[in-house]
């Protein structure tokens, strides 16, 4: 099956199923025993609101679509015209190729030789693997150029708590800070601020009903198992987004209506750096020529 996002690649493991697109390598569906654990959309549709997108070599926004490297001003393509920003990297509309494929796992790859405002060639892969009722996602980025490359990686899933309304759920985040932004440009306007004593502190869990977020949280603290864990839960279960500690930031977005669903949704977007990191330098990864960076995150159902 194909559409605007190209061929649809299905993987299965037991009663778990996921669908990945060839254009953008996006996660279009993940379900267990027929119960959805991410918001989905039709194979003939464009991914709404960035659903399932791969955000490389930067997540979120670059303010004014400009940044500087080695004293040289770089002008990226403006991909968020309403705010004059460059948003969500360079690969989410690219055709990817299959690097490896099995019944329960698939790895896609894409190479960027050059791009406006981005003087670093690279190859990136994303692997989706089903196991024990969960989904593990593995990113790699290889610097194929001749100089050090700054890097940020993110992803844009809308975890869904099964068939339960998001407004009847509790959001729990492992984040300890929030990044203030200019509400017109959504570009950072100050340094991260502690969440202690604020109504944005979700470390202990807060009901989602009435909560409106398009917010970058930082200071994500891993648990005893070494993983950062965020969740959307209800008395009968829910869904968890976990990530390795390098994903120390998370953008949370609560659109009033997810297209085709007719109800609210919540995006929980693990990121290795905050918005506009190409300008601030905050938590940017540096990849030497010929080197490869790897990071993992995943989604799993929770059962009460």
LINUR-V906465 format. One record per residue. RES is the residue in one small letter. SS is DSSP state (alpha for helix, beta for strand, coil for the rest). PHI is phi as a letter, one per 20 degrees, with the letter a starting at -180 (999 if undefined). Layout:
# LINUR-V906465
res->[RES	RES]
ss->[SS	SS]
phi->[PHI	PHI]
This chain:
# LINUR-V906465
res->[x	x	x	x	x	x	x	x	x	x	x	x	x	x	x	x	x	x	x	x	x	x	x	x	x	x	x	x	x	x	x	x	x	x	x	x	x	x	x	x	x	x	x	x	x	x	x	x	x	x	x	x	x	x	x	x	x	x	x	x	x	x	x	x	x	x	x	x	x	x	x	x	x	x	x	x	x	x	x	x	x	x	x	x	x	x	x	x	x	x	x	x	x	x	x	x	x	x	x	x	x	x	x	x	x	x	x	x	x	x	x	x	x	x	x	x	x	x	x	x	x	x	x	x	x	x	x	x	x	x	x	x	x	x	x	x	x	x	x	x	x	x	x	x	x	x	x	x	x	x	x	x	x	x	x	x	x	x	x	x	x	x	x	x	x	x	x	x	x	x	x	x	x	x	x	x	x	x	x	x	x	x	x	x	x	x	x	x	x	x	x	x	x	x	x	x	x	x	x	x	x	x	x	x	x	x	x	x	x	x	x	x	x	x	x	x	x	x	x	x	x	x	x	x	x	x	x	x	x	x	x	x	x	x	x	x	x	x	x	x	x	x	x	x	x	x	x	x	x	x	x	x	x	x	x	x	x	x	x	x	x	x	x	x	x	x	x	x	x	x	x	x	x	x	x	x	x	x	x	x	x	x	x	x	x	x	x	x	x	x	x	x	x	x	x	x	x	x	x	x	x	x	x	x]
ss->[coil	coil	coil	coil	coil	coil	coil	beta	beta	beta	beta	beta	beta	coil	coil	beta	beta	beta	beta	beta	beta	coil	beta	coil	coil	coil	beta	beta	beta	beta	beta	beta	coil	coil	beta	beta	coil	beta	coil	coil	coil	coil	coil	coil	coil	coil	coil	alpha	alpha	alpha	coil	coil	beta	beta	beta	beta	beta	coil	coil	coil	beta	beta	alpha	alpha	alpha	beta	beta	beta	beta	coil	coil	beta	beta	beta	beta	coil	coil	coil	coil	beta	coil	coil	coil	coil	beta	beta	beta	coil	coil	coil	coil	coil	coil	coil	beta	coil	beta	beta	beta	beta	beta	coil	coil	coil	beta	beta	beta	beta	beta	beta	beta	beta	coil	coil	beta	coil	coil	beta	coil	coil	coil	beta	beta	beta	beta	beta	beta	beta	beta	beta	beta	coil	coil	beta	beta	beta	beta	beta	beta	beta	beta	beta	beta	coil	coil	coil	coil	coil	beta	beta	beta	beta	beta	beta	beta	beta	coil	coil	beta	coil	coil	coil	coil	coil	coil	alpha	alpha	alpha	coil	beta	beta	beta	coil	coil	coil	coil	beta	beta	beta	coil	beta	coil	coil	coil	coil	coil	coil	beta	coil	coil	coil	coil	beta	beta	coil	coil	coil	coil	coil	coil	coil	coil	coil	coil	coil	beta	beta	coil	coil	coil	coil	coil	coil	beta	beta	beta	beta	beta	coil	coil	coil	coil	coil	coil	coil	coil	beta	beta	beta	beta	beta	beta	beta	beta	coil	coil	beta	beta	beta	beta	beta	beta	beta	beta	coil	coil	coil	coil	beta	beta	beta	beta	beta	coil	coil	coil	coil	coil	coil	coil	coil	coil	coil	coil	coil	coil	beta	beta	beta	beta	beta	coil	coil	coil	coil	coil	alpha	alpha	alpha	alpha	coil	coil	coil	coil	beta	beta	beta	coil	coil	coil	coil	beta	beta	beta	beta	beta	beta	beta	beta	beta	beta	beta	beta	coil]
phi->[999	b	a	g	e	m	f	d	d	d	c	b	b	m	e	e	b	c	c	c	e	f	e	n	l	e	e	e	b	b	b	c	l	m	e	f	c	c	f	c	b	f	f	e	d	f	f	f	l	m	g	m	f	e	d	c	e	b	e	m	d	d	g	m	l	c	b	c	c	l	n	d	f	d	d	f	f	f	d	c	g	f	d	m	d	d	c	m	m	c	d	f	d	e	f	e	d	e	e	b	b	c	f	d	b	b	c	d	c	b	d	d	e	a	b	g	m	c	e	c	f	b	c	c	c	c	d	d	c	e	a	l	m	c	c	d	d	c	d	c	c	d	f	e	e	d	c	g	d	f	b	c	c	b	b	c	f	d	f	d	e	m	e	e	f	g	f	e	d	d	e	c	c	e	e	d	c	c	d	f	c	f	f	e	d	m	d	g	d	a	e	g	d	f	e	g	m	d	e	d	e	d	f	e	n	b	f	e	g	n	e	c	c	b	c	e	d	c	m	f	d	f	e	f	e	n	d	e	c	c	b	c	c	b	g	e	q	q	b	c	d	d	b	f	g	f	e	e	c	b	e	d	c	c	f	f	b	e	g	n	e	m	b	f	b	c	e	c	d	f	c	e	b	e	g	m	f	f	e	e	m	f	l	f	e	d	d	f	g	n	e	c	d	c	b	c	b	a	c	b	f	d	c	f]
